[in-house]
Amino acid sequence: MIVTLTANPSADRAVVLSEALQPGEVQRALSSREDAGGKGVNVARVVTAAGAPARAVVPVNAHDPYRLLLEDTGVDLDVIEVAGRARANLTITDPKGETTKLNLPGAELSASEAEALVAGVVAASEGATWLVLAGSLPPGVPVTFYADLISAVRERWGSASPLIAVDASGPALAAVVDTARPDLIKPNHEELAELVGEDPASDDDVLASASRRAQSLVPGRVASALVTLGADGALLFTAEGTWRGRAPRIQVASTVGAGDSSLAGYLLADLEGAAAPDRLARSIAYGAAAATLPGTQAPTPDDLPPGAIAVTEFPTPIATS
């Protein structure tokens, strides 16, 4: 069982244009769609579509239109009642696949709502193999929310606690890495650079820079790291080694949710007992499949690109004194 938390859910609205976005102008859209979004919900949708057990913990108002979208996903839900409504995120994609995103702030959680959310996640984690904490934090909770939640889960379940994956960024991810030692983090290149206090714009070699940064975290502060690199594929770092996977050639429809699908693919492979290179390959395949679909659709096994994903061991940077 994979349990996910989406603390700051969103209704994801995707608009496809017939030409490049022109700020300040009136343009007509070719199509639009709306999906129940939020990173944890996206992961749960992909896992469910693959036929594996998943449960999504989501704070949502009983009268929020988002709730109907959520229930239509077919994902098993643990709904935590809150007063506010889910935010809306808008994605605009042009014919070349260029994506513009507008992410709105979520509703503020009260102290009692935040406590109920923690209790709900702790309860849902019983017997789970993985717990995924994904996405931004809503207003009203401290940046240590994920780190504190990890402590609460491990304190309650001890040696029976699930493995914990965190897909977040900024101060929330930094707090987790500083104090909670997660089993897996899934930053992209820019998020990883921010985590270690560096500027990715100055990188001459993205792969070497990402490797150096991740090696400073794994395994001392983080058990493993899956670093997504878009068209450059992804890197996986564990205590046993480092691997690079190359992305297949695809026609991009929307990159929204591709990282969430990558994480879901990795976890699905782990549930099957796959070795690290195979987990990385499955991750890249699912991320690529998601990028070929419009909006925030959850890819199924039938959507995976044909052919094998090339995965090789990746050199570890030589430490200098």
N, C-alpha and C positions, 0 to 999 in steps of 0.2 A: 504493500500500500504506500502510495505517495500522497502526503498531505501538503497542501500549499496554503499560504496566507497571502492575501492581497489586502493590505491595510488601507490603500488609497485607490479603490476601484474606479473604473472609468467606462463610459459608453464611448467606444471608438467609432468615430464617423470618418469614412474614407471617401474622398472625392477624386475622380479621375478627369483630367482636363484633356482637351484635344490639342492643345499647344502649351508652350512653356508658360509658367505663372508670370503674370504681368502686374506687379504691384500698382495700385491706384486705378486699375482699369476694371471694367465689367466683363466677366467671362462666363461662358456657359459650360456646364459640366457634361461629360459624356455619360457618366454613371455615378452612383453613390451607393453606399451600404453602411449598415450600423451593426456592430458586434459588441457583445459583452466583453469588455477588456479589463486590463490590469494584468501585470506580469504573472502573478500566481494563478489567476484564472486561465490565462493563456497556456501555461504549463499543464494545468489539470485537463484542459480541453484536448491537448495533443495526446497526453497519456491515455485518456479515456477513449479517444478515437483509435488508438492502437490496441484496445482491448485489455489494457492493464488497469488495476484498481487505483482510483484517485479520489481524493476528497478535497474540496476547496472551502476554506474558511474565509468568509467575506462579511464585512460590516455593511449593512444596507437597510435603508428605510422600507417599511412594509408597503408604502404607497409610492415608492420611487419607480418610474418607468424602467430604470435599469434592472430592477428585479425581474421583470418579464423577460428581458434579454438574457439574464443570467439563468433563469429556469429553462429557457429554450435550448441551452447548450447541452442538456442531458448529463451534465456533471453532477455527481453527488455533492450536496452542499451542507455546510454548517453555517447558517445565517445568524449573525449577531445583530440584533436590532439596534439601530442608532437613529438619532433625530434628523441628521443632515442627509442630503441627497448626493449621490455619486456625481463626480465631475464628468465633463465631456472633453474628449481629446479629438482634435480635427487633423486629419492627414490629407494633404493635397499632392497628387502624383501627376507628373506630365508624361507625354508619350515616351520619353527617354528613360523613365524610371526615376527621375529626380524627385525627391520627396521633401516636402515642407511640412513641419509638424507644429501645431499649436496645442500645448498641454496646459489645461486650466488647473487652478488650485483646487484641492478637494475640500470637503466640508470638515470643519474642526471637530475633533473628538473630545468629549468631556473626560474628566478623570475617571468617572464611573464607567463610561463606555470603553475607555482604554483598558481598564481592569477586566471588564467582561470579555474583551477581545483576547487578552492574555489567557484568561481562564478557558476560553473556548479552544484556543490553539493547544494548550496543555492537555486538555481532555481528548481532543482529536488525535493527538500524537501517540496515544496508547496503541502499541502493537505496530506502529508504522515503521517502514524501512527507511524512508527519507522524509524530512520536513524541509520544505522550501519556503524561505522568507524572501519575497520578491517585490521590487518596485519601491517607489518613493514613500515617504512617511506622510501621513496627513497632518495638517496643522493641529496643534494641541498636544502632541506627544513629544517627548525629548528625543534628541538624536541618539540616545542610548537605548531606544525602545527595542530594536532587534537584539542588541547585546543582552539586555535585561531579560528578554523573552527566552533566549537560548539558555540563560542561567536557570530560569524558572522551569523549563522543560527538563533539563538535566537533573535539577534538584528533585523533581517529582518522580522521574522514571529511572534515574540512576543508570546502571549498566544496560537496562532495557531501552534507553533513550534512542530515538532514531538518529541516523546520520543527518547532519544539518547543512543544507546548501543555502548560500546567500547571494542573491542577484540584486545588488543595490549600488549606490554610488555616493560620493561626497562624504559628509560627516557621518552619515548612518553606517556606511561600509567601514569607514575608518574606526569607528567605535567598536564594531564587531571584531575587526582584526586586532585592535589594541588589547581587548580584554576577553574575548569569547572563544578564540581558536576554532573557527568553523571547520567542517570537514571538506567543504568545497566553496570557492567563490567563483563567480563568472563575470569578471569585468571585460569590457572591450579595451582596446589599446589606450584610448584617452582616459577612461576611468582608472585603469591601472596606473598610468602616469600620475594622475591626480592623487591617487592613494599614497604614493611614495613621495609626493611633493615635487614632481618634475613637470616640465613643459614638453608635451609630445611634439609640438611644432618644430622643435630643434632636432628631432631625430633624423639622422642620415640613413639609418638602417632600422626599420620598424621591428623586424624579427629579433635582431640582436638586442635592441633596447627593451622590448617586452620580455625577453628571456632574462636579461640582467635584473629587471625589476621584480619579476615573479620569483626568481631564485633567491631574492633577498627576503621573501616571505615564506616560501615553502622549503622544508616542512616546519620550520620553527614556530611561525605564528599562524599559519594556515596549513591544513593537512594536504590540500591539493588546490590547483587553480586551473580553470578552463578559460583561456583568453581568446575571445573571438576577434578576428581581424578582417571581417567583411570578405572582399574578393580575394584576400590573401589567405583565407582559410582560418585555421585556429591552432593554438598551441595548448598542450596539456602538460602540467607540471605535477609530479607526485614525488614522494620520498624515494621511489624506485627509479625514476628517470624522467626524461622530457621527450615529447613527441610533437612532430609537426604534421598537420593534415592540410592537404591542398583542396581548395574549393573547386567544384565542377563548374563548367561553363553553363550558364543558364540565361534565360530571358527574364530580367527582373520586372515584376509587376508592382511590388511593394515590399519595402524592407521592414515595415512595422511588424513586430512580433517575431522576427526571424531569430533574434537572440533568445527569446523565450522558448521557441521551438528547438533551438540548439541544446538548451539545457534539458528540455524534455527528452530529446533523443539520447543524450548522455545517460540520463537516469533510467530510461527504458533498457538500454544496453546493460547497465549495472544490475538491474533487477534480474537479468538473464545470466548474470555471472560472467559477463564478457571481460576480457583483458583490457588494459588501458588503451592500447592502439585501436581496438575495436570500439571502445566507448567513444573515443575521439572521432572515428570515422562515422559512427551513427549520429553523433552530434552535428557534424558538418552536413551530412545528408539531410537531416531534418531542417536545419537552418536554411539550406539551399531550397528545399521544397517549399518552405513558408514564403520565401522571397519570390517565388513564381506565382503566388496566389494573390489576388486583389484583397485589399482591406486587411483585417486581422483574422483571416481564416486559419483554422487549425489543420495542418497537413495530416493526411492519413498515410499508412504504409504504401498505399497505391500511388501516392504523389511523389515518392522518393525518386531522385534522379537515377537513371540506369547506370550500370557500371560501378566498379569499385572506387572508393575514395582512397587516394594515395596517402599513406601515413608512413613516416620514417622517423627514426630517432633523430633528435635535434641536439647539436653540440651545446654543451654547457660553457658559458663564457669563462675564460681563465681569469682567476682572481689576481689582481695586482696589488703589490704592497706599497 
